[in-house]
Amino acid sequence: MPSDPLKDLELLIRSRHGLIHLATDEEERASTLIQHVADRLATPLFRWTRIRGLGRVDLESAAYDTEVPTKAFRHITAAANSAV
């Protein structure tokens, strides 16, 4: 039985895994898949980059001082809201 990446990812997120690593050469496809799952779950989607830091994909601004991964993880740990 073939695997359904959308259902697999949604199951991992619903199971409250704190970190999910996607190894892929298809970054755009993976981003679309993650956005789709976040939309299905009615949950905000965040993205981290070294330049911008941690921010919601639908907003211009990013969380202050989250460009360093350890600071971004501290911010995520302290956040009270659920998100992807």
C-alpha positions as CSV (number, residue, x, y, z in Angstrom):
1,M,0.0,0.0,0.0
2,P,1.6,3.3,-1.1
3,S,2.2,6.0,1.5
4,D,0.3,9.3,1.4
5,P,2.8,12.1,2.3
6,L,0.0,14.5,3.3
7,K,-1.6,12.1,5.7
8,D,1.8,11.0,7.1
9,L,2.8,14.5,7.8
10,E,-0.6,15.4,9.3
11,L,-0.4,12.4,11.6
12,L,3.1,13.4,12.8
13,I,1.9,16.9,13.5
14,R,-1.3,15.7,15.3
15,S,0.8,13.3,17.3
16,R,2.6,16.5,18.7
17,H,6.1,15.7,17.5
18,G,8.2,18.7,18.5
19,L,10.4,18.6,15.5
20,I,10.0,16.9,12.1
21,H,12.9,16.8,9.6
22,L,12.0,16.5,5.9
23,A,14.8,15.5,3.7
24,T,14.0,16.4,0.2
25,D,15.3,17.9,-3.0
26,E,11.9,19.3,-3.7
27,E,11.8,22.3,-1.3
28,E,8.8,24.0,-3.1
29,R,6.7,20.8,-3.0
30,A,7.6,20.2,0.7
31,S,6.6,23.8,1.5
32,T,3.3,23.4,-0.3
33,L,2.6,20.2,1.5
34,I,3.4,21.7,4.9
35,Q,1.2,24.8,4.1
36,H,-1.6,22.5,3.1
37,V,-1.4,20.5,6.3
38,A,-1.3,23.7,8.4
39,D,-4.4,25.0,6.6
40,R,-6.2,21.7,7.1
41,L,-5.4,21.9,10.8
42,A,-6.3,25.6,11.0
43,T,-2.9,26.2,12.6
44,P,-0.5,29.1,11.9
45,L,2.6,28.1,9.9
46,F,6.0,29.5,10.9
47,R,9.3,29.4,9.0
48,W,12.8,30.0,10.2
49,T,15.7,31.4,8.2
50,R,19.1,32.7,9.4
51,I,18.4,36.1,8.0
52,R,14.8,36.7,9.0
53,G,14.6,34.5,12.1
54,L,11.3,32.8,13.1
55,G,8.1,34.3,11.6
56,R,4.7,33.4,10.4
57,V,4.7,32.8,6.7
58,D,1.6,35.0,6.3
59,L,3.1,38.0,8.1
60,E,6.0,40.3,7.2
61,S,7.6,40.6,10.7
62,A,9.5,37.9,12.5
63,A,9.9,37.3,16.2
64,Y,12.6,39.5,17.7
65,D,16.1,38.0,18.1
66,T,15.3,34.6,16.7
67,E,18.0,34.4,13.9
68,V,20.1,32.1,16.0
69,P,18.6,28.5,16.1
70,T,18.9,28.2,19.9
71,K,17.1,31.5,20.4
72,A,14.4,30.4,18.0
73,F,13.9,27.1,19.9
74,R,13.7,29.1,23.2
75,H,11.0,31.2,21.6
76,I,9.1,28.2,20.4
77,T,9.3,26.5,23.8
78,A,8.0,29.6,25.6
79,A,5.2,30.2,23.1
80,A,1.7,29.4,24.4
81,N,0.1,28.9,21.0
82,S,0.0,25.8,18.9
83,A,1.6,26.2,15.5
84,V,3.4,24.3,12.7
